[in-house]
């Protein structure tokens, strides 16, 4: 059976304390040191990761700023090119309109000159025809006067002379 004695309990407690102290010195202390080193190493790696993450965030911010600046510059250049193209287009349209106005003016001036020339030619032709008609009438009057003076005045003669005059005037028209 089992007997419990006071010295045996004291020896057991002393043995347990010795084992505890030995384990603490040779087992727990090295294990605690290893755990502390591992914790320090993990903390160092976490700090390095946080620093790397912070650096990456800064680089990302710089990149985003750079991309936004490039987008703005691209948009500015596109807008500038669009304005330049619009100005060039307007210059071309204005030049074409001016050339069209000049062509229209030249054509109008040419048509007016042709019209004036045609009117002058018609006027000259009319004047020429009037002079010719006056000349023919004067010849007929002189011819009639000669005939009248050469012959005696009688009614029959006057009637034939009148008819002859009308016939000549009708033939010339």
VENQUIFEN-V661111 format. One line per field, one symbol per residue. ss: DSSP state (@ for helix, = for strand, . for the rest). psi: psi as a letter, one per 40 degrees, with the letter a starting at -180 (. if undefined). burial: b if it has 24 or more other C-alpha atoms within 12 Angstrom, else e. A space follows every 10 residues. Layout:
ss=???
psi=???
burial=???
This chain:
ss=.....@@@@@ @@@@@@@@@@ @@@@@@@@@@ @@@@@@@@@@ @@@@@@@@@@ @@@@@@@@@@ @@@@@@@@@@ @@@@@@@@@@ @@@@@@@@@@ @@@@@@@@@@ @@@@@@@@@@ @@@@@@@@@@ @@@@@@@@@@ @@@@@@@@@@ @@@@@@@@@@ ....@@@@@@ @@@@@@@@@@ @@.
psi=ihihiddddd dddddddddd dddddedddd dddddddddd dddddddddd dddddddddd dddddddddd dddddddddd dddddddddd dddddddddd dddddddddd dddddddddd dddddddddd dddddddddd dddddddddd iihidddddd dddddddddd dd.
burial=eeeeeeeeee eeeeeeeeee eeeeeeeeee eeeeeeeeee eeeeeeeeee eeeeeeeeee eeeeeeeeee eeeeeeeeee eeeeeeeeee eeeeeeeeee eeeeeeeeee eeeeeeeeee eeeeeeeeee eeeeeeeeeb eeebeeeeee eeeeeeeeee beeebeeeee eee
